[in-house]
């Protein structure tokens, strides 16, 4: 059977050998046009999704996708509507029953995803994960109504995930792990200026979502390594930021499944530990004593930020304002040294966290790699204020402040911004082996994510 995808409708042509010659195909097409497709036209929308990373193309009729969902998730069993599997089942049943005009937000959870979006998320997720992992990711994921910077949102996360509450609290209060207030970022644009927000280690997508809701003209590139968490983020962004909010504002929001890495890692796989109870802790150095039975080692496709950006924004070399959030459980030690000074300096503001103090000695990168990373990031106010690693550069001028006040301003040093933080630096540096790691051999070992 041959399936031809034309204007989101499906034409079926077949012969006895299940094959069509070019002449037969052309003849059948002409015949169909003459007869106005009366005999061969199947009135059913289908979905074609192109995954830019793998270039895989899916083309399936809507009902086929719905039946797959019903079968894989065993939707004949009672599913709670406030679960992610329940939402998939609910949507699939609407499609099969031809009730697709009913709003999906009848789940009464402020979930405003349309049928197309939900089926697209399913198709993309099926490509990223095996059925076993997908069932595991869906089995315990719930949808809850939350407040994010005053906006009513519906968020997906595993039932016992401690990460979602922590990050929401930090965003809403404007403090915590990253020590910055999203409301103070220089992203309110005027005079047709353009802006990009790059989110490395975006986990559930809450920071990207906050930026999307608060700054309606900003382009967003959100990169997450763990496929299950990437799937949750698809829901969190696509079901809270409506398509009209993207197209009418002439901006792009891309959620990318990849681990951010260096040039020598680009296109290769590594192993990281995904933790359903701690979605903010997908990493390659989980301490064995912290391992839980439900934790899962996943194969992660690695990409450079450079290659991802060229793929999703091929026609834009630079933006008027660029902000990077980097909180990726150690990927900073691959990403930052790999950037040229020009590439790194393109970011007006960098916020986030560095992880030298958390990574166990047996998995640390070299001290040289650490120094290169810290020195660049510590020029940015967010890091200089709260990262002990920055105390190694106490006299360095912090020339990227959150207000972007680059004129008529006397910049402060790391020591001046960090306050009493650096008082205990010497002991911390010794305890954390800041200058003692000679090479990257343990850091680059991709065989296990447990230290």
Long-range contacts (C-beta under 8 A, 24 or more apart in sequence): 3-59, 5-46, 5-48, 5-59, 8-45, 8-46, 8-47, 8-48, 9-41, 9-42, 9-43, 9-44, 9-45, 9-46, 10-42, 10-44, 10-46, 10-59, 10-61, 11-37, 11-40, 11-41, 11-42, 12-40, 12-42, 13-40, 47-116, 47-119, 47-120, 47-123, 49-120, 49-123, 49-124, 51-124, 51-127, 52-311, 52-312, 53-256, 53-257, 53-258, 53-301, 53-303, 53-311, 54-127, 56-127, 58-123, 58-127, 60-123, 62-95, 62-100, 62-115, 62-119, 63-95, 63-96, 65-92, 65-95, 65-119, 65-122, 65-123, 66-91, 66-92, 66-93, 66-95, 66-96, 66-119, 67-92, 67-96, 68-122, 68-126, 69-122, 70-96, 72-131, 72-134, 72-135, 73-135, 73-138, 81-107, 81-108, 81-109, 82-107, 82-109, 82-142, 82-143, 82-144, 83-138, 83-141, 83-142, 83-143, 84-138, 84-141, 84-142, 84-143, 84-156, 84-232, 84-235, 85-138, 85-139, 85-141, 87-111, 87-113, 87-118, 87-143, 88-118, 88-122, 88-138, 91-115, 91-118, 91-119, 95-119, 107-143, 109-143, 109-144, 109-145, 109-154, 110-145, 110-152, 110-153, 110-154, 111-143, 111-154, 111-239, 112-154, 112-239, 112-240, 112-242, 113-235, 113-238, 113-239, 117-238, 117-239, 117-243, 121-231, 121-234, 121-235, 121-238, 124-231, 124-234, 125-227, 125-231, 125-234, 128-227, 128-230, 128-231, 128-257, 129-227, 129-228, 129-231, 133-227, 133-228, 133-296, 133-298, 134-228, 134-231, 136-228, 136-276, 136-296, 137-227, 137-228, 137-231, 137-232, 137-276, 140-276, 141-232, 143-235, 147-172, 148-172, 148-206, 148-209, 148-210, 148-213, 149-182, 149-183, 149-210, 149-213, 149-214, 151-213, 151-240, 153-209, 153-213, 153-236, 153-240, 154-239, 154-240, 155-204, 155-206, 155-236, 155-240, 156-204, 156-232, 156-235, 156-236, 157-204, 157-232, 157-279, 158-276, 158-277, 158-279, 160-276, 160-277, 161-276, 161-277, 161-278, 161-279, 162-277, 162-278, 163-203, 163-204, 163-278, 163-279, 163-280, 163-281, 164-204, 164-206, 164-279, 166-280, 167-203, 167-204, 167-206, 167-207, 167-280, 168-206, 171-206, 171-207, 171-210, 177-327, 177-353, 178-325, 178-327, 178-351, 178-352, 178-353, 178-382, 178-386, 179-351, 179-382, 179-385, 179-386, 180-351, 180-382, 180-402, 182-207, 182-210, 182-211, 182-214, 183-214, 184-402, 184-403, 185-211, 185-215, 185-323, 185-349, 185-351, 185-402, 186-321, 186-323, 186-348, 186-349, 186-402, 186-403, 186-404, 187-211, 187-214, 187-215, 187-218, 187-321, 187-323, 188-215, 189-215, 189-217, 189-218, 189-320, 189-321, 193-320, 193-321, 194-219, 194-316, 194-319, 194-320, 194-321, 195-219, 195-319, 195-320, 195-321, 195-322, 195-323, 196-220, 196-221, 196-313, 196-316, 196-319, 196-321, 196-322, 196-323, 197-221, 197-323, 197-324, 197-325, 198-223, 198-305, 198-309, 198-322, 198-323, 198-324, 198-325, 198-347, 199-223, 199-325, 200-260, 200-305, 200-324, 200-325, 200-326, 200-327, 200-328, 200-331, 200-332, 200-335, 200-352, 201-225, 201-260, 201-282, 201-326, 201-327, 201-328, 201-329, 201-331, 201-352, 202-233, 202-255, 202-325, 203-229, 203-233, 203-279, 203-280, 203-282, 204-229, 204-232, 204-233, 204-236, 204-279, 205-232, 205-233, 205-236, 205-237, 205-255, 206-236, 207-325, 208-233, 208-237, 208-253, 208-255, 209-236, 209-237, 209-240, 209-241, 212-237, 212-240, 212-241, 212-245, 212-253, 213-240, 213-241, 216-245, 216-249, 216-251, 217-249, 217-250, 217-251, 218-251, 219-251, 219-252, 219-253, 219-313, 219-319, 220-251, 220-252, 220-253, 220-254, 221-254, 221-256, 221-308, 221-309, 221-312, 221-313, 222-253, 222-254, 222-255, 222-256, 223-256, 223-258, 223-260, 223-303, 223-305, 223-308, 224-255, 224-256, 224-257, 224-258, 224-282, 225-257, 225-258, 225-259, 225-260, 225-272, 225-282, 225-300, 225-328, 225-331, 226-272, 226-274, 226-279, 226-282, 226-298, 226-300, 227-257, 227-298, 228-274, 228-276, 229-274, 229-279, 229-282, 230-255, 230-257, 232-279, 252-312, 252-313, 254-312, 256-303, 256-308, 256-312, 257-301, 258-300, 258-301, 258-302, 258-303, 258-308, 259-300, 259-301, 259-302, 259-303, 259-331, 260-302, 260-303, 260-304, 260-305, 260-308, 260-328, 260-331, 260-334, 260-335, 261-302, 261-303, 261-304, 261-331, 261-334, 261-335, 261-338, 262-304, 262-334, 262-335, 262-337, 262-338, 263-304, 263-306, 263-338, 265-302, 265-304, 265-334, 266-302, 266-303, 266-304, 266-307, 267-301, 267-302, 267-303, 268-301, 268-302, 269-299, 269-300, 269-301, 269-302, 269-446, 270-299, 270-300, 270-302, 270-446, 271-297, 271-298, 271-299, 271-300, 271-446, 271-447, 271-448, 271-449, 272-297, 272-298, 272-300, 272-449, 273-297, 273-298, 273-449, 273-450, 274-298, 280-327, 281-329, 282-329, 283-329, 283-330, 283-449, 284-329, 284-330, 284-363, 284-446, 284-449, 285-329, 285-330, 285-359, 285-360, 285-363, 285-449, 285-450, 285-451, 286-449, 286-450, 286-451, 287-360, 287-450, 287-451, 288-450, 288-451, 291-450, 297-448, 297-449, 304-335, 304-338, 305-335, 305-339, 306-338, 306-339, 306-343, 318-346, 321-348, 321-404, 322-346, 322-347, 322-348, 322-349, 323-347, 323-348, 323-349, 323-350, 323-351, 324-349, 324-350, 324-351, 324-352, 325-350, 325-351, 325-352, 326-350, 326-351, 326-352, 326-353, 326-377, 327-352, 327-353, 329-355, 330-355, 330-359, 330-365, 332-373, 332-377, 333-365, 333-369, 333-370, 333-373, 333-443, 336-372, 336-373, 336-376, 336-377, 337-369, 337-372, 337-373, 339-376, 344-376, 347-400, 348-400, 348-404, 349-380, 349-382, 349-400, 349-402, 349-404, 350-377, 350-380, 350-382, 350-383, 350-400, 351-380, 351-382, 351-383, 351-402, 352-377, 352-382, 352-383, 353-386, 353-387, 354-383, 354-387, 354-389, 356-389, 356-432, 356-434, 357-388, 357-389, 357-428, 357-432, 359-451, 360-451, 361-433, 361-437, 362-442, 362-451, 363-442, 363-443, 363-445, 363-451, 364-433, 364-437, 364-442, 364-443, 365-437, 365-440, 365-443, 366-437, 366-438, 366-439, 366-440, 366-443, 367-433, 367-434, 367-435, 367-436, 367-437, 367-438, 369-440, 369-443, 370-434, 370-437, 378-414, 381-417, 384-414, 384-417, 384-418, 385-417, 385-418, 385-421, 386-418, 386-421, 388-421, 388-422, 388-425, 388-428, 389-434, 390-414, 390-418, 391-415, 391-418, 391-421, 391-422, 391-425, 391-428, 391-429, 392-425, 392-429, 392-434, 394-418, 394-422
